[in-house]
Each structure stands twice: as structure tokens, then as C-alpha cells.
Amino acid sequence: MKLSIRHSTEYRYSELVQHSTQYLRLTPRPSPRQQILSWEMDLPEQAERASDGYNNILHVLTLDRPHQEIRLAVKGQVEITDEDSEDADQRLSPLVFSRFTALTQPDEALLELAGRQPQLAMPARLERLSETILEEMPFSPGATDVASSAAQAYRGGKGVCQDHTHVFLACCRALGMPARYVSGYLYSQDSEHVASHAWAEVWRDDSWHTYDVTNQTCRPRHHLKLAVGLDYMDACPVRGVRFGGGVESLQAVARVRQSGSPDSQ
């Protein structure tokens, strides 16, 4: 399946920003299941390209001149294969993804959730865990924000893909299984579906396996991976710091279309 992606992010500020630095994880790496056919970035200045500690492609955009807006845009075409295997890059030990973070630290409720199906074999246990999380935390935009931890979101009983993924990661790590956060895009025929997405990968049987709690699938055949990390803060597409600016407003729009459809151009 060939997918066309367009993603724009616009920041506006009530006052002049004297200096800002944006860390952009907006460029996918090729893997056995995603071939990058084309990819372009439209940025206000030239950005420095590097790799971060998780081997994600990282662009660092620095604006030293005063500004009151930042516009970022990417577009590209990617071919997703029917392979369910993930990237085989093992320069970083999977054990790195066993560590809890502030966003994935489990409380008693999450530890109870993790141990609720001890009689099941591990693949079935993880699938049941994913089902339970969605049952007990229905998808509900606006119920949480980017700073909400797994424990807070689970306690509130509502969340979005980021929260579902954080709760799943907390439980997997409590079970002693390395698990990582994935940010990217999702193709859906439902035009109301949010194209920017997050899901989890768990290390078992010497490979990474996908668990998309929000969509209840273990097959990433409509998923385009951008970045991985311990949690949202490591893998989010755009993250930055600034000096000045006052009140910030953000507008982000992502569209994923199957190439060849009338609205994929």
C-alpha cells in the first residue's frame, strides 16, 4: 500500500520570540515494512540533521531572529508492505526500554492491571491487556493532555492513543518486558480519524511486536513509524524551547491518504 502524507504544524505567539529551538522527529527511517519513496520538509530555516539516542532521524531547527510564528510542513510518499516485522536495528539494547519514566511509572492500580491475567500465555496475555485498557479507558479526546501520566489517565478512565500507549508500556515494563513508545501516522478510510498516532512495540521472541491499543490491532499494515522512545517526550514529532513569546497557540493538521485517491495530491 502506498500512502501520501501531509503534515503541517503552526505555532503563533502573543509576543515576539527572541530565540527558539525545535527538535523535529518528522522524517521516517526505512525498514523491512516501510519504504520511503519521497520525503520533503518545508521549514523557515535550514535545520541540522542528526540521529538521537534511539536512532531516530532528528532535525534541529534554530531561529535566532525575532519571530511570532513558526510554520513546519512535511509531505511524502511511503510504501507499506504486508510484512509485520519491525526494524532489526539492535545497536541499542532492548533492555533500555525496560526503564520506567515519569509518564510511565505504575501505581498500585496499574500494577494490579498488569497482573490480572497471569494464567494466559504471554502473546494472549498482552492482547488481553490491550483489550482491557481500551475497555476501561475509552477513547476520549480532550480528557487528558501531553503531560498526563499513565497513572493519571488510567485513574481518570479516559484517554487518547498517547494515554493508551503509556498505560500499556507501564504494564509491560512491570511484567519485565521491554516496551517502547512509537509515534507516527495511521491510514484510515474514516475521514474523521486522527492521522497522527501513537502505539507500542514489545520485545519478545527476539523481535519487536506491535500493539496498537486504540485500534486493537497487532498488525501495523496501515502504520507509518516516525520515531521511538521510552515515552511521548522522547518520540513526539515536534518539541521545542523558546525565549519570550508570551502565550502560545498551536494548530497541527495531518492527513494520510492512499496514493491514487482523488485527495492524495
C-alpha positions as CSV (number, residue, x, y, z in Angstrom):
1,M,0.0,0.0,0.0
2,K,1.3,3.4,-1.0
3,L,0.5,6.3,1.3
4,S,0.7,10.0,0.8
5,I,1.3,12.1,3.9
6,R,0.9,15.8,4.5
7,H,1.5,17.2,8.0
8,S,1.6,20.9,8.9
9,T,2.3,22.5,12.3
10,E,1.9,26.2,13.1
11,Y,2.9,28.0,16.3
12,R,1.7,31.5,16.9
13,Y,2.8,33.7,19.9
14,S,1.2,36.7,21.5
15,E,4.7,38.4,21.8
16,L,7.9,38.3,19.9
17,V,10.1,35.2,20.5
18,Q,13.7,36.2,20.7
19,H,15.1,32.7,20.2
20,S,13.7,29.2,19.7
21,T,15.0,25.7,19.0
22,Q,12.7,23.0,17.7
23,Y,13.6,19.3,17.8
24,L,11.8,17.6,14.8
25,R,11.3,13.9,14.5
26,L,9.3,14.2,11.3
27,T,11.3,12.0,9.0
28,P,10.8,8.3,8.9
29,R,13.5,5.7,8.6
30,P,13.2,2.9,6.0
31,S,12.6,-0.6,7.4
32,P,11.5,-4.0,6.1
33,R,7.9,-2.8,6.3
34,Q,8.2,0.8,5.1
35,Q,10.0,2.1,2.0
36,I,10.4,5.8,1.8
37,L,9.6,6.8,-1.8
38,S,9.9,10.6,-1.3
39,W,10.0,12.9,1.7
40,E,10.3,16.7,1.9
41,M,10.4,19.2,4.7
42,D,9.4,22.9,4.4
43,L,11.0,24.9,7.3
44,P,11.6,28.6,7.9
45,E,15.3,28.0,8.1
46,Q,17.8,25.2,7.3
47,A,17.8,22.6,10.0
48,E,20.7,20.4,11.2
49,R,20.1,16.7,10.6
50,A,21.4,14.1,13.2
51,S,20.3,10.9,14.9
52,D,19.1,10.9,18.5
53,G,19.9,8.3,21.2
54,Y,17.2,6.0,19.9
55,N,18.4,6.2,16.3
56,N,15.5,8.4,15.2
57,I,16.2,10.9,12.5
58,L,16.3,14.2,14.2
59,H,16.3,17.7,12.7
60,V,17.3,20.7,15.0
61,L,15.8,24.0,13.8
62,T,17.2,27.1,15.4
63,L,15.7,30.6,14.9
64,D,17.8,33.4,16.2
65,R,15.8,36.3,14.8
66,P,12.7,37.6,16.5
67,H,9.5,35.9,15.3
68,Q,5.9,35.5,16.2
69,E,5.1,32.3,14.3
70,I,6.7,29.1,13.2
71,R,5.4,27.1,10.3
72,L,6.6,23.5,9.7
73,A,5.4,21.2,6.9
74,V,6.3,17.8,5.6
75,K,5.0,15.7,2.8
76,G,6.0,12.4,1.3
77,Q,5.1,9.0,-0.1
78,V,5.7,5.8,1.6
79,E,5.1,2.2,0.6
80,I,3.9,-0.1,3.5
81,T,4.4,-3.8,2.9
82,D,2.4,-6.7,4.3
83,E,5.3,-7.5,6.5
84,D,4.6,-7.3,10.2
85,S,8.3,-7.3,11.2
86,E,9.8,-4.2,12.6
87,D,13.3,-2.7,12.2
88,A,16.0,-5.0,13.2
89,D,18.5,-2.4,14.3
90,Q,19.9,-3.6,17.6
91,R,22.6,-1.0,18.2
92,L,20.6,-0.1,21.3
93,S,19.8,-3.0,23.6
94,P,16.1,-3.7,24.1
95,L,16.7,-3.6,27.8
96,V,16.9,0.1,27.6
97,F,13.2,0.1,27.1
98,S,12.6,-1.6,30.5
99,R,13.0,1.6,32.4
100,F,10.1,3.5,33.8
101,T,9.8,7.2,33.2
102,A,7.7,9.9,34.9
103,L,5.0,9.3,32.3
104,T,5.0,5.5,32.6
105,Q,5.7,4.9,36.3
106,P,3.0,2.5,37.5
107,D,1.0,3.0,40.7
108,E,-0.9,0.2,42.6
109,A,-3.8,0.3,40.1
110,L,-1.5,-0.2,37.1
111,L,0.4,-3.0,38.8
112,E,-2.9,-4.7,39.5
113,L,-3.9,-4.3,35.9
114,A,-0.6,-5.8,34.7
115,G,-1.1,-8.9,36.8
116,R,-4.7,-9.5,36.1
117,Q,-4.4,-12.4,33.6
118,P,-1.5,-14.5,35.0
119,Q,-2.8,-17.8,33.6
120,L,-2.5,-16.8,29.9
121,A,0.5,-17.4,27.7
122,M,2.4,-14.1,27.0
123,P,1.1,-13.3,23.5
124,A,-2.5,-13.8,24.6
125,R,-1.9,-12.0,27.8
126,L,-0.6,-8.9,26.1
127,E,-3.6,-8.9,23.7
128,R,-6.0,-9.2,26.6
129,L,-4.2,-6.4,28.4
130,S,-4.6,-4.2,25.3
131,E,-8.4,-5.1,25.2
132,T,-8.8,-4.3,28.9
133,I,-7.1,-0.9,28.6
134,L,-9.4,0.2,25.9
135,E,-12.5,-1.2,27.8
136,E,-11.6,0.7,30.9
137,M,-10.2,3.8,29.2
138,P,-12.5,4.6,26.2
139,F,-11.0,6.9,23.5
140,S,-12.0,10.5,24.6
141,P,-10.2,13.5,23.1
142,G,-9.6,16.3,25.5
143,A,-9.8,14.2,28.6
144,T,-6.0,14.4,29.1
145,D,-3.0,16.5,27.8
146,V,0.6,15.7,26.9
147,A,1.7,16.0,30.5
148,S,-0.8,13.4,31.8
149,S,1.0,10.3,33.1
150,A,-0.2,6.7,32.6
151,A,-1.4,6.5,36.2
152,Q,-3.4,9.8,35.9
153,A,-5.0,8.8,32.7
154,Y,-5.9,5.3,33.9
155,R,-7.4,6.8,37.1
156,G,-9.5,9.2,35.0
157,G,-10.8,6.3,32.9
158,K,-10.5,8.2,29.6
159,G,-7.7,9.0,27.2
160,V,-6.3,9.1,23.6
161,C,-3.7,7.0,21.8
162,Q,-0.9,8.6,23.8
163,D,-2.5,7.6,27.1
164,H,-3.4,4.1,25.9
165,T,0.2,3.6,24.9
166,H,1.6,4.9,28.2
167,V,-0.6,2.6,30.2
168,F,0.3,-0.4,28.1
169,L,4.1,0.5,28.4
170,A,3.8,0.8,32.2
171,C,2.1,-2.6,32.5
172,C,4.6,-4.3,30.1
173,R,7.6,-3.0,31.9
174,A,6.0,-4.0,35.2
175,L,5.9,-7.5,33.8
176,G,9.6,-7.3,33.0
177,M,9.1,-6.9,29.2
178,P,11.0,-4.2,27.3
179,A,8.4,-2.0,25.5
180,R,8.8,1.3,23.6
181,Y,6.6,4.2,22.5
182,V,6.1,4.7,18.8
183,S,4.9,7.9,17.1
184,G,3.8,8.1,13.5
185,Y,0.8,8.2,11.2
186,L,-2.1,5.9,10.6
187,Y,-4.1,5.5,7.4
188,S,-7.8,5.1,7.9
189,Q,-10.7,5.2,5.5
190,D,-12.6,7.1,8.2
191,S,-12.0,10.8,7.4
192,E,-12.7,11.7,11.0
193,H,-9.9,9.5,12.3
194,V,-6.9,11.4,13.5
195,A,-3.9,10.7,11.2
196,S,-1.2,11.4,13.8
197,H,-1.0,8.4,16.0
198,A,0.9,6.5,18.8
199,W,1.2,2.9,19.6
200,A,3.6,0.4,21.4
201,E,6.1,-2.2,20.5
202,V,7.1,-5.0,22.8
203,W,10.3,-7.0,22.7
204,R,9.5,-10.7,22.8
205,D,10.8,-13.8,21.0
206,D,13.9,-11.8,19.9
207,S,11.9,-9.2,17.9
208,W,9.7,-6.2,18.3
209,H,5.9,-6.7,18.1
210,T,3.3,-4.0,17.5
211,Y,0.4,-3.4,19.9
212,D,-2.0,-0.6,18.9
213,V,-4.3,-0.3,21.8
214,T,-6.6,2.4,20.4
215,N,-7.3,0.4,17.2
216,Q,-7.0,-3.1,18.7
217,T,-4.5,-4.4,16.2
218,C,-1.2,-6.1,16.3
219,R,-0.6,-5.7,12.5
220,P,0.9,-2.4,11.6
221,R,-0.1,-2.6,7.9
222,H,-1.6,0.9,7.9
223,H,1.0,2.4,10.3
224,L,3.9,4.7,9.3
225,K,6.5,4.9,12.0
226,L,8.3,8.2,12.7
227,A,10.2,7.7,16.0
228,V,10.5,5.5,19.0
229,G,11.4,6.2,22.7
230,L,10.7,5.5,26.3
231,D,7.5,7.7,26.2
232,Y,5.9,10.6,24.3
233,M,8.6,13.1,25.3
234,D,11.2,11.0,23.5
235,A,9.3,10.4,20.3
236,C,6.9,13.3,19.8
237,P,7.2,14.7,16.3
238,V,7.8,18.3,17.4
239,R,9.3,19.5,20.7
240,G,11.0,22.8,21.4
241,V,12.2,25.5,23.7
242,R,11.9,29.3,23.3
243,F,12.9,32.6,24.9
244,G,10.0,35.0,25.1
245,G,6.7,34.7,23.1
246,G,4.1,35.1,25.8
247,V,1.0,32.9,25.1
248,E,1.4,30.2,22.6
249,S,-1.2,28.7,20.3
250,L,-0.7,25.6,18.2
251,Q,-2.5,24.2,15.1
252,A,-1.5,20.9,13.7
253,V,-3.1,19.0,10.8
254,A,-2.0,15.6,9.5
255,R,-3.5,13.8,6.5
256,V,-2.8,10.3,5.3
257,R,-4.3,9.2,2.1
258,Q,-3.8,6.1,-0.1
259,S,-1.8,7.1,-3.1
260,G,-4.0,7.3,-6.2
261,S,-7.1,8.5,-4.4
262,P,-8.5,11.9,-5.6
263,D,-7.5,13.7,-2.4
264,S,-4.0,12.3,-2.1
265,Q,-2.4,15.1,-4.0
